[in-house]
Amino acid sequence: MFVTRRAYRSGLELAVAVMAASALTACSSSSGGAPAASGSSAAKASTLSTAIDPNYDGTDKGNFKTLTEPTVKPGTAFKVGFLNTNGGQPFLLAMQKAAEAEVNKLGGSVIALDAASDPQKQASQLSQLIGQHVNVIIGDPVVATALAPGIAEARKAGIPFVAIGTPADETKSPIPGAVTSISQGFDYSDYATMKALAAEHPGATFATMGLSIPVDQLIFILSRVKYWGEHFGLKFLGEVDTTGDTETGFAPAASTILTRYPSVQLIVTYNDPSAVATATTAATSGKKVAVACPNAALSISREVLLAGRLDLVHRTPWEQEGVQSAIAAYDVVTRQSLPMPTFINVPGYLVTPATASKAEWIQ
């Protein structure tokens, strides 16, 4: 999910986009949020609160009203095209599968296409779906601008487009032509994470780990981590960017943070792998530093939380985003719940070492 899942400067746009897409997808490594659709998932997640803090006044405010199950209208033609940024990422695959299950429950079928983080390939896939005469398209853009011409063509053909994860900053306009945008509420996850950290470590110093590739959503996430951290009385020291979205990039970046900011007490990263690597690096350095992530979902975080090396994470509701995208698609086709909200955010939940075994994780 992203920058539009991600926006890039001219010149290197598409080349960088391919790299950024995999980074972003890893970043989006968070899945869950509201209790999951399946019975076992719902049971596990039910003790973890998805309630929105009434004091929240950020960029996602007012956009956490999710769609209810629609009235099924027998005989409705409901063939859905689903554009996945990268089905090789477990959390994005989980989102797709949740959407497919909901579509099937509503009596429809799905044509799912995997862009493998290639914006040009995804643009071609959008054209393919139009040619296959689907009734509605759900799209998680690699690069939103690359889909703009195809979305315009879909509208001409009478095919609505439901976006996922774009834009991250909900004070900005959604992708042109999209009937709605389903998201995790990036700003709120930062708010909840930093508020919890500030309550646990009042007045502490903190640093962030970013990515050198200019991924719009990551830039937004980390800018709001800084904003909310300072808002709650924490002291920002600075950011160190990893050169790549891999272990070989995370560990050196974590070491640089520890060296450059010897007084650092908290480090906030942008996805599960970066958080786990940072927690490991901090532990082996012998420094007492709390590590957190506002954008998590993979089971690797669970294990490190249970080991006491991660302080807390915010679980992103990927599965429920998939469910909401399918409901939105059905509502548009059957003209229910109209007018459709501009943004539909699915709330996630905070997970600590004490609650890690109760949360639902993506393997």
N, C-alpha and C positions, 0 to 999 in steps of 0.2 A: 504495500500500500504505500508510488507515492509522489508527488508534489502537486499540487498536483503532485504526485508523489515526490517529485523532485524537479527542481528547476536548474537549468544550467546556463552559464554564460555562453555567448556566441563563440564560434570558432571550434571549441572542443566539445560542443554539446553532446552529440551522439556517442562519441568515443568514451567520454567520461560517463555518460549515462549508463552504459553497459556495466562499467565497474561499479557505479554507484548503486545500481539496482540490486546487486547481490548484497551490498553493504546494507542497504536499506532493508532488504528483506530480512537479513540477519538482525538488523536493528528492530524490526518489527517482531522479532522473536518473542512476542508475547502473545499468549493466547488465553482466552477465557474471559473473565470479566463477570458479567451477570452469570448466575448459575447456568451451567451448560444445558443443552437441549436434551441430551440423553439422561435416563434415570440415574445411573451411577454417578455421572458427572455432577448432576444437580445435587445429589445427596452430599457429595464431598464439599462442594462449594457453598452449601447453604449456610454454614456458620461464619462465612467471611462476608463482611458487609460491603454491598455495592451502593449504599445510600450516599447521595451527594451532600457534601457539607453545605448547610444553608448559608454559611458565611462566604462561600466562594463567589468571587466577582470578576473572574477572568474572561478570556476570549471565548470560552466554550459555554458561558452562562446562558441558560435557557434552552440549550440544545440537547438535553438529556431525556427527551420524551420519546420513548421507543414505540414502535407500531405493535398493535395487538394482532393476534391471529385473525386473518381475514375470514369472511364468510366464503365458503367454497361454492363456486357456481359451476355445477356439472355441465360438461360440454364445452367449456371454455378452451380455446386454443391457447396453450401456454408452453411454447417451445422457447427455452431460454438459452442465449449464448453467454458463456462465462469466460472472460478474459483474465487469466491468472498471470501476474507478474513473473513468478518463478515457482512452479509446482515442486521443484526440488527442495524448497524450504519447508520444513515440517509445519510451521505455523500457518503458512499460506495454503498449504495442502489441506490442513485441518479446516480452514475457513471455507475453502471450496467444497469439501465434502459435506460440511454443515449446510451450505447453500443447496447442494444437490439433494440432500435428504429432505429439506423443507420443500423444494420444488416438487419432488416426487410425492410428498404428502399432499400437496395441493393439486395433484393430478397432472402435473406437467413433466417435461423431459428437458435434459440439459445437454448442450454441446459445449464441452469445456476445452479450451485451448491454452497451451502453456507457451508464453513468450520467451522463457528462459532468459529473462532480463534484457531482451533485445527490443528496443523501442520500434525499430523499423519492422521487425517481424510481427510485433503486436499490431501495428497499423495495418499490415496486410491481413492479419487474422480478423480484424474488425471488418474489413471489406468482405472477407470470406463469409462471415456470419450474416452480413446484409444479403449476400447472394444466396445464402441458404434459407432466407425468408424466416428468420426467427421472429418471435413476437416481441421480444424485449432483450436488451443486452445489459449484463452486469459487467463492469470493467474496473479492474484495479490497475491503473496506468503505471507503466514503467516511466514514461515521460508524458505528462498530460498534453503538452502542446503537440506532440506527435500524433495524438488521437483526434485533435480538433477537427481536421477535415473529414475524417471518417464519421465522427459524431454528427456533423452537419449533414452528411449523406444519409445517415441512419434516420435523422429527423425527416428528411425529404421522403424517405421510404415509409414513414409512419412507424418507425421502431424507436421506442423510448430508450434512453441510456441512463442506467443507475450507476453512479460513481462510488468508488470505495477509497477512503483515505486521502481525499484531496479537496481543498487545500488544508494544510495543517493549521494555519492561522484562520480561524473562522470569522475574523473581522473582514476577511477578503472575500471577493466574489467566487462562487464555485466555478468549476470547469464549464465553459459555455456549452449549452445544450443539454446538460445533465438535469434530470428531473429532481434529483436529490443526491446527497453525498452521505454515505455511511462511514462513521469514524469511531475511534476509540476515545476521542477527546484528549488530544496530546497535552494541551495546556493544563487540563484538570489533573492528569496523572502526575505532572510535574508539581502542581500545587499540593496534592495529597502527599507525595513523597517528601517534599521539602518541609512541609508542615510537621510531618511525623519525625523527621530527622531533627528539626529544631526543638521539638518537645523533648526528644531523647537526649540531645546534645546542645543545650542552649548556649548561644554565643560562640559556637565552634567555628573553626576555620574550615573552608572546603575548597576543593579544586574539581575540575571536570575533565573527562577524557572525551575528545571529539574525534572526528575523522577528517583527514586532509582533503578527501574528495568532497566537493561542494554539494552535498545532498540537502535539499531544501528542508526536509522534515527533520533531519538531524540538527541542522543549524537552528531551526525553530525550537526543538526540544531543549537543546543546551542553553539557548538564550533565555528560555523561560525557567530553566533550573536556576540559573544565576539570578534572574529577577525574583523568583519566589524565595530563594534562599536568603537573599538580602532583605526581602520583605519581612521574613520571619526572624531577622536578627542574626543570621549567620554571616561570617566574614569571608568574602570571596577572594581567593588568592590568584587564580588564573586558570587557564585551560591549556592542556597539551594534547595535540592531535596525533593519533596513530597514523602511520604511513600506509597501513593496509588493514582491511577488516579480517585479520587472521591472528592466530596466536603469535606469529612472528612480529606482528605490529603491536599487539596489546601489551605484552610484557615489557618491551623497551619503553613504551609510553608511560606505563605505570611506574617504572623505575625512574624515569625522568621527573615525574610529578614528585616522587618521594625525595629526590635529590634537590630539585629546584625549589621546592616548598617544604623545607624540613619541619615546619610547624603545622603542616596539614593534619587535620583530624578526621576529615571526611573526604571521600572521593566518590563522585557520582559519574557513572558511565552510561552508555546509550543502548546496550543490549546484553543478553545473557552471556555470550562468550567473553565480551570485554569485562563484564563484572566479575565473572569467575576467574579470569586471568589476573585481574587486578587484585582480587582478594588473595589469590595464591601468592602473587608477588609480594604483597604487603606482609603476609604471614611469614614468608621465608626471609624477609628483610629484618624481621624482629621488631618492626615498628607497630605500635598499636594504632591502627587506622580503620575506621568503619567504612565499609563499601556498600553503596546502594545503587539501584537502577530503577528508573521510572517506566521501563519498557521491557518487561520480561515475560517468559511463558514456558521456556524449555525445562525439561526435567533436570538438566545439569545445575540449574539454579537451586532446585529443591535440595539436592545433595549437599551443596555448599552452605545453604542456609541451615540445614540440620547439623552440619559440622560446626556451626557457629562462626564461620568465616565471612559470611555475608550478613549485613545488618538488616536490610529489608529491601524488598522489590515491590513494584506495582505490576500486577498481572494484567496483561492486555487481553481483552475479550474477543480474540479472533473468531472463535466458533460462533459466537452470538452476532458478530458483524456479518458473518455469512448468512445466518438465519434472517437477520433484518434486511439484508440486501434482497433475499428471495421474496420476503413478504412485500417489500416495497415494489418489486417487479410485478408481483401478482396484483397488488392494489392498483397500480397504474393501468395494467391491462384490463382489469375488471372495473375500474373507476370507483374504487373504494378509498376511504381516508384521504380524499382530495379536498383542498389543495395539499399536495405533499410538502412536508417540512423541507426547508432548504438544507438543513443539516440534521442528521440523526446520530447522536452519540450514544454508544453503549458503554455503561460504566464498568470499570474494572474494580480491582480491590487490592489492598495492601496485604503483603505476606511477610511475616517475620519468622525467625527460627521456631517460635512457639506454635505457629500455625502452618508451617510448611507442609506437614504431613496431611493437612486437611484440604489443601488447595488441589485443584486439578491442573496437571501439567501435560505438556505435549512432549512426546518421546522423540 
